Amino acid sequence: MTDVSQLDELPMVADTPLTDQAVAEFLLNNPDFFTRQPELLTQLQVSHSERGVVSLVEIQLDRLRHRVRDLEGEISNLVAAAGKNSELFDTFARAQQQLFQTHNIYQALVILEELSSQLQLDCSLRLFDSLDDKLFLDRKAFESFRVAHLSQRPVYLGRLRKQESELLFEQPPQLGSFVVLPLGIEHQIGVLSFASIDGGHFQPAMDTLFVEQLALVLTRLIHHWEYTREVID
């Protein structure tokens, strides 16, 4: 029967003493060592801070149990995230369907307000060429915002300075976070924004697929309404 003393038979290089590193390298280079010497698994004992002296088998089982618990936690988080994403998809899909039934920007605003209410957010729609003071956004005033936050990416997520948030919202949350999307295909026609009172709600790493699709639908509807009005006129 093989015993622990057989570890003394590990090869030495140039008669150098056996070291921890040499043993570690040997075991790494011989992953089947304990398969060939299975009795060592129960003979070798390691000091454990809580359980005293335990065997390598017990340590491995402990690590496997911890890993299983970690994996179960990760799976639970993934399932919860998938459920939340499914709910968000349904919410945005319904809003888009309702938007397609609208005939002007004011009907669309009602849908956007309903959507933001369901998401516990505030919504803002601003258009550069609007004749309505409540919707109008000065293009030059927005240019500094665009250069600062949208020159490198199509959507901004995060916090804003007071002056920036007041450009888009009548009463923005003071310590909140925002998502800001320019509207337009060939050229920008306005800005769609959502705000949360939670300063950490909107973060740069978040997926923006749903809000980008919403912005695209709204952009195409606005172009359609403008074209329709021009044809009628």
NUDOKOL-166474 format. One line per 3 residues: number of its first residue (from 1); their letters; for each residue x, y, z of N, C-alpha, C. Coordinates in nm, 4 decimals. Example, Ala and Ser with C-alpha at 12.3 -4.5 7.8 and 13.67 -1.06 7.14 Angstrom:
% NUDOKOL-166474
1> as> 1.3190,-0.5690,0.7800,1.2300,-0.4500,0.7800,1.3200,-0.3300,0.7800  1.2850,-0.2250,0.7080,1.3670,-0.1060,0.7140,1.2900,0.0030,0.7870
% end
This chain:
% NUDOKOL-166474
1> mtd> 0.0854,-0.1192,0.0000,0.0000,0.0000,0.0000,0.0891,0.1244,0.0000  0.0507,0.2192,-0.0780,0.1280,0.3428,-0.0854,0.0983,0.4296,0.0347  0.2007,0.4946,0.0939,0.1770,0.5871,0.2042,0.2354,0.7229,0.1687
4> vsq> 0.2219,0.8162,0.2616,0.2632,0.9531,0.2364,0.4117,0.9620,0.2087  0.4891,0.8679,0.2618,0.6341,0.8733,0.2430,0.6739,0.8628,0.0977  0.5817,0.8135,0.0113,0.6147,0.8006,-0.1296,0.6341,0.9360,-0.1964
7> lde> 0.5837,1.0441,-0.1350,0.6067,1.1767,-0.1910,0.7548,1.2099,-0.1934  0.8342,1.1417,-0.1057,0.9781,1.1650,-0.1060,1.0413,1.1187,-0.2350  0.9676,1.0371,-0.3139,1.0230,0.9844,-0.4370,1.0041,1.0806,-0.5540
10> lpm> 0.9452,1.2007,-0.5285,0.9309,1.2982,-0.6346,1.0679,1.3365,-0.6876  1.0807,1.3537,-0.8188,1.2109,1.3832,-0.8770,1.2653,1.5165,-0.8297  1.3953,1.5206,-0.8064,1.4638,1.6434,-0.7697,1.5517,1.6861,-0.8861
13> vad> 1.5649,1.8173,-0.9025,1.6471,1.8713,-1.0091,1.7795,1.9147,-0.9507  1.8887,1.8558,-1.0011,2.0245,1.8913,-0.9577,2.0388,1.8816,-0.8064  1.9778,1.7743,-0.7492,1.9894,1.7470,-0.6051,1.9377,1.8617,-0.5173
16> tpl> 1.8457,1.9425,-0.5704,1.7894,2.0480,-0.4884,1.6861,1.9892,-0.3935  1.6685,2.0498,-0.2755,1.5726,1.9944,-0.1787,1.4297,2.0005,-0.2340  1.3474,1.9083,-0.1862,1.2071,1.9069,-0.2259,1.1371,2.0266,-0.1615
19> tdq> 1.0694,2.1073,-0.2426,1.0008,2.2268,-0.1930,0.8513,2.2184,-0.2226  0.7757,2.3101,-0.1603,0.6319,2.3176,-0.1876,0.6071,2.3401,-0.3365  0.6890,2.4270,-0.3966,0.6720,2.4573,-0.5381,0.6980,2.3345,-0.6243
22> ava> 0.7992,2.2552,-0.5851,0.8307,2.1352,-0.6624,0.7164,2.0340,-0.6544  0.6591,2.0183,-0.5338,0.5456,1.9263,-0.5169,0.4265,1.9758,-0.5981  0.3992,2.1074,-0.5904,0.2866,2.1640,-0.6640,0.3031,2.1435,-0.8135
25> efl> 0.4252,2.1693,-0.8645,0.4502,2.1517,-1.0076,0.4347,2.0060,-1.0490  0.4809,1.9157,-0.9629,0.4681,1.7737,-0.9945,0.3212,1.7339,-1.0051  0.2392,1.7776,-0.9079,0.0969,1.7427,-0.9087,0.0249,1.8056,-1.0279
28> lnn> 0.0640,1.9284,-1.0643,0.0032,1.9928,-1.1800,0.0394,1.9209,-1.3087  0.1624,1.8720,-1.3145,0.2085,1.8011,-1.4343,0.1631,1.6556,-1.4381  0.1101,1.6098,-1.3257,0.0621,1.4711,-1.3185,-0.0786,1.4699,-1.2581
31> pdf> -0.1757,1.5164,-1.3311,-0.3119,1.5275,-1.2763,-0.3742,1.3937,-1.2376  -0.3190,1.2833,-1.2893,-0.3733,1.1514,-1.2559,-0.3011,1.0873,-1.1375  -0.2187,1.1661,-1.0657,-0.1404,1.1104,-0.9565,-0.2290,1.0443,-0.8514
34> ftr> -0.3350,1.1157,-0.8076,-0.4203,1.0593,-0.7033,-0.5115,0.9492,-0.7569  -0.5269,0.9435,-0.8886,-0.5990,0.8308,-0.9472,-0.5154,0.7047,-0.9343  -0.3851,0.7224,-0.9507,-0.2931,0.6087,-0.9381,-0.2622,0.5765,-0.7922
37> qpe> -0.2815,0.6754,-0.7049,-0.2544,0.6549,-0.5626,-0.3771,0.6966,-0.4811  -0.4924,0.6323,-0.4983,-0.6177,0.6787,-0.4360,-0.6150,0.6760,-0.2843  -0.5361,0.5838,-0.2239,-0.5356,0.5755,-0.0785,-0.4771,0.7007,-0.0137
40> llt> -0.3968,0.7747,-0.0876,-0.3394,0.8966,-0.0319,-0.4461,1.0012,0.0005  -0.5571,0.9990,-0.0750,-0.6628,1.0976,-0.0536,-0.7176,1.0922,0.0883  -0.7254,0.9714,0.1445,-0.7773,0.9577,0.2805,-0.6656,0.9644,0.3849
43> qlq> -0.5421,0.9343,0.3435,-0.4312,0.9371,0.4390,-0.3814,1.0782,0.4642  -0.3794,1.1593,0.3584,-0.3329,1.2974,0.3742,-0.4364,1.3773,0.4512  -0.3915,1.4493,0.5508,-0.4811,1.5285,0.6331,-0.4343,1.6733,0.6371
46> vsh> -0.5332,1.7622,0.6399,-0.5045,1.9057,0.6359,-0.5744,1.9727,0.7526  -0.5065,2.0697,0.8131,-0.5656,2.1440,0.9249,-0.6724,2.2389,0.8721  -0.7926,2.2326,0.9353,-0.9047,2.3176,0.8949,-0.9402,2.4094,1.0107
49> ser> -0.9623,2.5381,0.9820,-0.9833,2.6364,1.0882,-1.1059,2.6076,1.1724  -1.2091,2.5447,1.1134,-1.3341,2.5215,1.1865,-1.3536,2.3748,1.2244  -1.3047,2.2838,1.1401,-1.3342,2.1414,1.1623,-1.2144,2.0611,1.2098
52> gvv> -1.1051,2.1289,1.2419,-0.9873,2.0564,1.2851,-0.9132,1.9945,1.1680  -0.8712,1.8704,1.1859,-0.7969,1.7999,1.0814,-0.8944,1.7226,0.9929  -0.8873,1.7445,0.8623,-0.9762,1.6771,0.7679,-0.8944,1.6208,0.6528
55> slv> -0.9553,1.5296,0.5793,-0.8866,1.4686,0.4654,-0.9055,1.5537,0.3408  -0.8257,1.5252,0.2379,-0.8376,1.5962,0.1104,-0.9753,1.5733,0.0478  -1.0294,1.4549,0.0667,-1.1613,1.4239,0.0118,-1.2662,1.5147,0.0730
58> eiq> -1.2587,1.5332,0.2058,-1.3560,1.6201,0.2731,-1.3422,1.7642,0.2262  -1.2189,1.8107,0.2066,-1.1969,1.9468,0.1585,-1.2562,1.9641,0.0198  -1.2326,1.8635,-0.0671,-1.2860,1.8707,-0.2023,-1.4388,1.8718,-0.2019
61> ldr> -1.4977,1.7877,-0.1162,-1.6439,1.7847,-0.1068,-1.6974,1.9191,-0.0587  -1.6270,1.9782,0.0402,-1.6682,2.1096,0.0890,-1.6659,2.2133,-0.0222  -1.5590,2.2117,-0.1013,-1.5471,2.3082,-0.2109,-1.6552,2.2856,-0.3148
64> lrh> -1.6859,2.1597,-0.3415,-1.7918,2.1298,-0.4380,-1.9271,2.1787,-0.3880  -1.9526,2.1593,-0.2562,-2.0785,2.2079,-0.1997,-2.0895,2.3597,-0.2124  -1.9799,2.4307,-0.1810,-1.9804,2.5765,-0.1946,-2.0022,2.6161,-0.3398
67> rvr> -1.9377,2.5433,-0.4311,-1.9528,2.5765,-0.5728,-2.0960,2.5531,-0.6194  -2.1564,2.4443,-0.5709,-2.2960,2.4156,-0.6059,-2.3867,2.5265,-0.5553  -2.3628,2.5727,-0.4311,-2.4445,2.6820,-0.3765,-2.4269,2.8095,-0.4583
70> dle> -2.3007,2.8368,-0.4976,-2.2744,2.9552,-0.5803,-2.3471,2.9455,-0.7137  -2.3421,2.8269,-0.7756,-2.4079,2.8073,-0.9046,-2.5596,2.8202,-0.8911  -2.6134,2.7668,-0.7815,-2.7576,2.7790,-0.7590,-2.7974,2.9255,-0.7452
73> gei> -2.7114,3.0033,-0.6752,-2.7386,3.1462,-0.6618,-2.7327,3.2179,-0.7953  -2.6327,3.1817,-0.8775,-2.6197,3.2434,-1.0097,-2.7394,3.2089,-1.0976  -2.7844,3.0833,-1.0898,-2.9004,3.0412,-1.1696,-3.0255,3.1162,-1.1249
76> snl> -3.0420,3.1312,-0.9944,-3.1582,3.2047,-0.9429,-3.1574,3.3491,-0.9913  -3.0381,3.4106,-0.9911,-3.0268,3.5485,-1.0391,-3.0593,3.5579,-1.1876  -3.0115,3.4596,-1.2653,-3.0389,3.4594,-1.4092,-3.1881,3.4423,-1.4370
79> vaa> -3.2522,3.3540,-1.3604,-3.3964,3.3325,-1.3777,-3.4732,3.4593,-1.3431  -3.4325,3.5254,-1.2330,-3.4997,3.6491,-1.1930,-3.4811,3.7580,-1.2986  -3.3583,3.7675,-1.3525,-3.3310,3.8682,-1.4567,-3.4106,3.8389,-1.5826
82> agk> -3.4200,3.7095,-1.6181,-3.4969,3.6720,-1.7370,-3.6446,3.7069,-1.7190  -3.6967,3.6831,-1.5990,-3.8365,3.7173,-1.5723,-3.8602,3.8667,-1.5808  -3.7663,3.9447,-1.5272,-3.7794,4.0908,-1.5327,-3.7715,4.1402,-1.6765
85> nse> -3.6773,4.0841,-1.7542,-3.6652,4.1229,-1.8949,-3.7910,4.0886,-1.9729  -3.8518,3.9743,-1.9402,-3.9753,3.9345,-2.0078,-4.0870,4.0339,-1.9781  -4.0959,4.0777,-1.8526,-4.1973,4.1762,-1.8146,-4.1718,4.3089,-1.8859
88> lfd> -4.0455,4.3507,-1.8920,-4.0115,4.4750,-1.9609,-4.0458,4.4669,-2.1092  -4.0150,4.3514,-2.1691,-4.0459,4.3335,-2.3110,-4.1959,4.3482,-2.3356  -4.2764,4.2840,-2.2522,-4.4221,4.2934,-2.2676,-4.4699,4.4373,-2.2507
91> tfa> -4.4134,4.5081,-2.1524,-4.4542,4.6460,-2.1262,-4.4214,4.7368,-2.2442  -4.2993,4.7256,-2.2966,-4.2592,4.8087,-2.4099,-4.3315,4.7677,-2.5378  -4.3566,4.6383,-2.5539,-4.4276,4.5916,-2.6736,-4.5697,4.6482,-2.6773
94> raq> -4.6374,4.6486,-2.5628,-4.7729,4.7055,-2.5567,-4.7710,4.8546,-2.5868  -4.6708,4.9233,-2.5331,-4.6604,5.0672,-2.5574,-4.6388,5.0957,-2.7058  -4.5560,5.0164,-2.7716,-4.5315,5.0367,-2.9144,-4.6585,5.0100,-2.9959
97> qql> -4.7306,4.9063,-2.9596,-4.8564,4.8772,-3.0294,-4.9551,4.9927,-3.0146  -4.9602,5.0491,-2.8951,-5.0509,5.1627,-2.8710,-5.0046,5.2864,-2.9472  -4.8741,5.3063,-2.9575,-4.8223,5.4212,-3.0312,-4.8628,5.4154,-3.1785
100> fqt> -4.8662,5.2957,-3.2349,-4.9027,5.2812,-3.3753,-5.0493,5.3186,-3.4007  -5.1276,5.3283,-3.2937,-5.2683,5.3669,-3.3077,-5.2884,5.5184,-3.2927  -5.1821,5.5903,-3.2634,-5.1947,5.7344,-3.2418,-5.1858,5.8108,-3.3730
103> hni> -5.2341,5.9374,-3.3692,-5.2377,6.0194,-3.4904,-5.1661,6.1523,-3.4740  -5.1155,6.1797,-3.3552,-5.0402,6.3031,-3.3353,-4.9527,6.2901,-3.2101  -4.8688,6.3894,-3.1901,-4.7715,6.3831,-3.0822,-4.8372,6.3844,-2.9453
106> yqa> -4.9539,6.4473,-2.9329,-5.0193,6.4570,-2.8023,-5.0798,6.3234,-2.7609  -5.1308,6.2495,-2.8569,-5.1775,6.1140,-2.8263,-5.0592,6.0254,-2.7874  -4.9472,6.0451,-2.8545,-4.8270,5.9674,-2.8220,-4.7774,6.0001,-2.6817
109> lvi> -4.7879,6.1253,-2.6420,-4.7445,6.1658,-2.5082,-4.8235,6.0935,-2.4000  -4.9520,6.0724,-2.4236,-5.0347,5.9994,-2.3269,-4.9808,5.8571,-2.3092  -4.9451,5.7925,-2.4197,-4.8903,5.6559,-2.4138,-4.7568,5.6550,-2.3394
112> lee> -4.6726,5.7528,-2.3692,-4.5417,5.7597,-2.3036,-4.5558,5.7837,-2.1540  -4.6521,5.8652,-2.1157,-4.6746,5.8910,-1.9733,-4.7270,5.7656,-1.9026  -4.8131,5.6895,-1.9704,-4.8618,5.5641,-1.9130,-4.7470,5.4650,-1.8963
115> lss> -4.6605,5.4598,-1.9981,-4.5452,5.3689,-1.9911,-4.4534,5.4079,-1.8758  -4.4208,5.5346,-1.8660,-4.3305,5.5785,-1.7594,-4.3918,5.5561,-1.6217  -4.5243,5.5685,-1.6120,-4.5910,5.5429,-1.4846,-4.5781,5.3964,-1.4440
118> qlq> -4.5940,5.3060,-1.5404,-4.5784,5.1631,-1.5121,-4.4360,5.1305,-1.4670  -4.3389,5.2022,-1.5229,-4.1988,5.1769,-1.4901,-4.1519,5.2593,-1.3709  -4.2438,5.3394,-1.3135,-4.2119,5.4281,-1.2010,-4.1002,5.5253,-1.2384
121> ldc> -4.1157,5.5855,-1.3564,-4.0194,5.6816,-1.4087,-4.0915,5.8094,-1.4502  -4.0148,5.9138,-1.4759,-4.0661,6.0347,-1.5396,-4.0219,6.0331,-1.6851  -4.1055,6.0878,-1.7726,-4.0759,6.0870,-1.9152,-4.0746,6.2300,-1.9685
124> slr> -3.9881,6.2542,-2.0654,-3.9813,6.3856,-2.1286,-3.9604,6.3682,-2.2782  -4.0391,6.4421,-2.3568,-4.0221,6.4444,-2.5018,-4.0029,6.5893,-2.5436  -3.8922,6.6175,-2.6114,-3.8628,6.7519,-2.6577,-3.8308,6.7464,-2.8076
127> lfd> -3.8861,6.8439,-2.8837,-3.8672,6.8491,-3.0287,-3.8077,6.9842,-3.0673  -3.7103,6.9807,-3.1571,-3.6393,7.1031,-3.1939,-3.7270,7.2025,-3.2708  -3.8188,7.1536,-3.3511,-3.8980,7.2426,-3.4366,-4.0435,7.2549,-3.3922
130> sld> -4.0720,7.2187,-3.2688,-4.2099,7.2245,-3.2212,-4.2550,7.3691,-3.1988  -4.3806,7.3959,-3.2293,-4.4402,7.5268,-3.2030,-4.5003,7.5342,-3.0634  -4.5017,7.4191,-2.9954,-4.5541,7.4119,-2.8586,-4.4391,7.4399,-2.7615
133> dkl> -4.4537,7.5435,-2.6791,-4.3471,7.5813,-2.5859,-4.3116,7.4675,-2.4898  -4.4113,7.3849,-2.4545,-4.3859,7.2748,-2.3607,-4.3028,7.1630,-2.4240  -4.3052,7.1568,-2.5559,-4.2302,7.0520,-2.6260,-4.1017,7.1045,-2.6894
136> fld> -4.0921,7.2341,-2.7055,-3.9797,7.2913,-2.7795,-3.8479,7.2770,-2.7046  -3.7436,7.2416,-2.7793,-3.6077,7.2348,-2.7270,-3.5166,7.3073,-2.8239  -3.4453,7.4062,-2.7736,-3.3543,7.4824,-2.8586,-3.2358,7.3953,-2.9004
139> rka> -3.2163,7.3844,-3.0304,-3.1114,7.2960,-3.0828,-2.9729,7.3404,-3.0346  -2.9490,7.4705,-3.0339,-2.8184,7.5197,-2.9913,-2.7955,7.4929,-2.8427  -2.9002,7.5058,-2.7647,-2.8871,7.4795,-2.6209,-2.8551,7.3330,-2.5947
142> fes> -2.9067,7.2440,-2.6803,-2.8828,7.1006,-2.6614,-2.7466,7.0580,-2.7147  -2.6843,7.1407,-2.7978,-2.5592,7.1012,-2.8627,-2.4494,7.0699,-2.7619  -2.4384,7.1500,-2.6569,-2.3341,7.1239,-2.5565,-2.3582,6.9911,-2.4855
145> frv> -2.4858,6.9596,-2.4624,-2.5202,6.8298,-2.4016,-2.4800,6.7168,-2.4959  -2.5119,6.7336,-2.6228,-2.4806,6.6298,-2.7218,-2.3305,6.6043,-2.7286  -2.2518,6.7104,-2.7321,-2.1062,6.6957,-2.7394,-2.0524,6.6274,-2.6143
148> ahl> -2.1067,6.6641,-2.4982,-2.0564,6.6107,-2.3717,-2.0956,6.4657,-2.3476  -2.2154,6.4265,-2.3910,-2.2676,6.2956,-2.3516,-2.3015,6.2008,-2.4663  -2.3146,6.2522,-2.5875,-2.3639,6.1664,-2.6955,-2.2717,6.1624,-2.8175
151> sqr> -2.1526,6.2169,-2.8057,-2.0610,6.2168,-2.9203,-1.9968,6.0800,-2.9423  -1.9883,5.9998,-2.8351,-1.9225,5.8695,-2.8451,-2.0196,5.7519,-2.8399  -2.1455,5.7773,-2.8059,-2.2432,5.6693,-2.7945,-2.3828,5.7243,-2.8236
154> pvy> -2.4724,5.6379,-2.8716,-2.6036,5.6854,-2.9149,-2.7016,5.7130,-2.8011  -2.6746,5.6591,-2.6832,-2.7653,5.6736,-2.5693,-2.6835,5.7127,-2.4470  -2.7357,5.8051,-2.3685,-2.6688,5.8404,-2.2437,-2.7438,5.7806,-2.1254
157> lgr> -2.6700,5.7188,-2.0342,-2.7276,5.6659,-1.9103,-2.6429,5.7124,-1.7936  -2.7073,5.7659,-1.6913,-2.6345,5.8090,-1.5729,-2.6929,5.9358,-1.5136  -2.6151,5.9998,-1.4310,-2.6597,6.1220,-1.3652,-2.6295,6.2432,-1.4534
160> lrk> -2.6997,6.3534,-1.4229,-2.6809,6.4784,-1.4966,-2.6657,6.5938,-1.3987  -2.5978,6.6962,-1.4443,-2.5940,6.8193,-1.3659,-2.7318,6.8850,-1.3704  -2.7579,6.9690,-1.2730,-2.8898,7.0321,-1.2617,-2.9270,7.1064,-1.3892
163> qes> -2.8336,7.1824,-1.4448,-2.8618,7.2600,-1.5653,-2.8960,7.1692,-1.6832  -2.8293,7.0537,-1.6924,-2.8549,6.9604,-1.8012,-2.9917,6.8946,-1.7860  -3.0236,6.8528,-1.6648,-3.1522,6.7858,-1.6432,-3.2689,6.8817,-1.6623
166> ell> -3.2513,7.0082,-1.6238,-3.3581,7.1069,-1.6399,-3.3789,7.1455,-1.7859  -3.2820,7.1166,-1.8702,-3.2982,7.1383,-2.0134,-3.4005,7.0416,-2.0713  -3.4128,6.9234,-2.0086,-3.4980,6.8175,-2.0622,-3.6263,6.7975,-1.9817
169> feq> -3.6239,6.8298,-1.8534,-3.7392,6.8063,-1.7656,-3.7785,6.9358,-1.6960  -3.9089,6.9541,-1.6777,-3.9559,7.0704,-1.6030,-3.9180,7.0594,-1.4561  -3.9349,6.9395,-1.3985,-3.8994,6.9168,-1.2596,-3.8218,6.7855,-1.2476
172> ppq> -3.6959,6.7860,-1.2841,-3.6162,6.6630,-1.2781,-3.5829,6.6242,-1.1340  -3.5676,6.4958,-1.1072,-3.5253,6.4539,-0.9726,-3.3839,6.5037,-0.9447  -3.3623,6.5622,-0.8294,-3.2346,6.6273,-0.7999,-3.1184,6.5291,-0.7946
175> lgs> -3.1403,6.4135,-0.7362,-3.0316,6.3153,-0.7227,-3.0603,6.1898,-0.8045  -3.1357,6.2073,-0.9116,-3.1776,6.0916,-0.9902,-3.0786,6.0532,-1.0991  -3.1204,5.9580,-1.1798,-3.0422,5.9153,-1.2948,-3.1310,5.9184,-1.4183
178> fvv> -3.0676,5.9221,-1.5352,-3.1411,5.9505,-1.6580,-3.0955,5.8602,-1.7723  -3.1888,5.8400,-1.8672,-3.1533,5.7826,-1.9960,-3.2021,5.8814,-2.1007  -3.1128,5.9213,-2.1924,-3.1421,6.0247,-2.2911,-3.1126,5.9696,-2.4302
181> lpl> -3.2138,5.9748,-2.5188,-3.1994,5.9220,-2.6544,-3.2370,6.0296,-2.7569  -3.1466,6.0644,-2.8466,-3.1830,6.1551,-2.9553,-3.2814,6.0868,-3.0497  -3.3740,6.1648,-3.1034,-3.4689,6.1147,-3.2019,-3.4272,6.1643,-3.3394
184> gie> -3.4363,6.0772,-3.4380,-3.4029,6.1186,-3.5732,-3.3382,6.0049,-3.6501  -3.3489,6.0121,-3.7818,-3.2882,5.9106,-3.8679,-3.1704,5.9722,-3.9427  -3.1976,6.0623,-4.0348,-3.0900,6.1290,-4.1068,-3.0386,6.2492,-4.0283
187> hqi> -3.1256,6.3150,-3.9542,-3.0849,6.4260,-3.8695,-3.1725,6.4250,-3.7445  -3.1211,6.4813,-3.6367,-3.1924,6.4781,-3.5098,-3.3112,6.5738,-3.5122  -3.4249,6.5238,-3.4614,-3.5463,6.6055,-3.4567,-3.5896,6.6343,-3.3137
190> gvl> -3.5282,6.5681,-3.2179,-3.5662,6.5905,-3.0796,-3.4981,6.4919,-2.9860  -3.5503,6.4833,-2.8642,-3.4887,6.4010,-2.7606,-3.5976,6.3344,-2.6771  -3.5812,6.2055,-2.6517,-3.6681,6.1308,-2.5605,-3.5867,6.0956,-2.4366
193> sfa> -3.6412,6.1234,-2.3193,-3.5675,6.0995,-2.1948,-3.6570,6.0362,-2.0898  -3.5943,5.9556,-2.0043,-3.6609,5.9006,-1.8869,-3.5739,5.9305,-1.7657  -3.6386,5.9550,-1.6534,-3.5658,5.9871,-1.5302,-3.6161,5.9020,-1.4156
196> sid> -3.5241,5.8651,-1.3272,-3.5580,5.7893,-1.2061,-3.5089,5.8658,-1.0844  -3.5851,5.8612,-0.9763,-3.5411,5.9255,-0.8529,-3.4229,5.8511,-0.7916  -3.4007,5.7273,-0.8350,-3.2885,5.6457,-0.7881,-3.1644,5.6828,-0.8673
199> ggh> -3.0647,5.7358,-0.8002,-2.9429,5.7783,-0.8679,-2.8658,5.6648,-0.9323  -2.8915,5.5415,-0.8937,-2.8200,5.4290,-0.9525,-2.9042,5.3458,-1.0476  -3.0248,5.3945,-1.0784,-3.1147,5.3148,-1.1623,-3.0621,5.2997,-1.3041
202> fqp> -3.0238,5.4110,-1.3666,-2.9691,5.4069,-1.5021,-2.8172,5.4144,-1.4953  -2.7521,5.3106,-1.5460,-2.6069,5.3021,-1.5432,-2.5539,5.2704,-1.6829  -2.4318,5.3166,-1.7152,-2.3777,5.3026,-1.8509,-2.3756,5.1604,-1.9047
205> amd> -2.3643,5.0603,-1.8175,-2.3531,4.9222,-1.8646,-2.4876,4.8591,-1.8986  -2.5974,4.9298,-1.8746,-2.7300,4.8724,-1.8968,-2.7585,4.8523,-2.0447  -2.8418,4.7513,-2.0734,-2.8888,4.7265,-2.2095,-2.9967,4.8286,-2.2440
208> tlf> -2.9869,4.8882,-2.3626,-3.0815,4.9940,-2.4022,-3.1679,4.9521,-2.5215  -3.1772,4.8232,-2.5489,-3.2500,4.7761,-2.6675,-3.3950,4.8232,-2.6673  -3.4657,4.8058,-2.5550,-3.6083,4.8388,-2.5504,-3.6331,4.9882,-2.5727
211> veq> -3.5555,5.0731,-2.5059,-3.5777,5.2171,-2.5216,-3.5339,5.2652,-2.6593  -3.4320,5.2025,-2.7171,-3.3893,5.2404,-2.8525,-3.4972,5.2041,-2.9543  -3.5601,5.0883,-2.9382,-3.6691,5.0502,-3.0278,-3.7860,5.1467,-3.0137
214> lal> -3.8155,5.1852,-2.8901,-3.9236,5.2807,-2.8652,-3.8929,5.4139,-2.9328  -3.7699,5.4607,-2.9203,-3.7306,5.5874,-2.9821,-3.7415,5.5798,-3.1336  -3.7062,5.4658,-3.1923,-3.7144,5.4502,-3.3376,-3.8600,5.4543,-3.3846
217> vlt> -3.9484,5.3849,-3.3120,-4.0914,5.3867,-3.3463,-4.1446,5.5293,-3.3392  -4.1100,5.6001,-3.2317,-4.1576,5.7369,-3.2144,-4.1036,5.8277,-3.3253  -3.9785,5.8094,-3.3614,-3.9186,5.8896,-3.4690,-3.9936,5.8698,-3.6000
220> rli> -4.0208,5.7468,-3.6349,-4.0895,5.7185,-3.7613,-4.2329,5.7711,-3.7593  -4.2983,5.7658,-3.6457,-4.4335,5.8203,-3.6354,-4.4330,5.9723,-3.6541  -4.3367,6.0388,-3.5942,-4.3280,6.1842,-3.6085,-4.3043,6.2226,-3.7547
223> hhw> -4.2155,6.1505,-3.8214,-4.1926,6.1757,-3.9644,-4.3211,6.1514,-4.0440  -4.3940,6.0472,-4.0086,-4.5189,6.0156,-4.0775,-4.6218,6.1260,-4.0576  -4.6348,6.1747,-3.9336,-4.7311,6.2817,-3.9067,-4.6942,6.4091,-3.9831
226> eyt> -4.5641,6.4396,-3.9869,-4.5209,6.5599,-4.0589,-4.5493,6.5469,-4.2083  -4.5212,6.4284,-4.2632,-4.5457,6.4061,-4.4070,-4.6955,6.4157,-4.4367  -4.7766,6.3558,-4.3499,-4.9208,6.3592,-4.3691,-4.9731,6.5027,-4.3663
229> rev> -4.9229,6.5819,-4.2702,-4.9679,6.7200,-4.2583,-4.9282,6.8019,-4.3831  -4.8073,6.7758,-4.4339,-4.7601,6.8484,-4.5529,-4.8451,6.8132,-4.6743  -4.8814,6.6861,-4.6866,-4.9637,6.6428,-4.8004,-5.1013,6.7053,-4.7931
232> id> -5.1602,6.7076,-4.6710,-5.2932,6.7661,-4.6541,-5.2910,6.9168,-4.6835  -5.1844,6.9838,-4.6316,-5.1733,7.1280,-4.6541,-5.1538,7.1583,-4.8027
% end
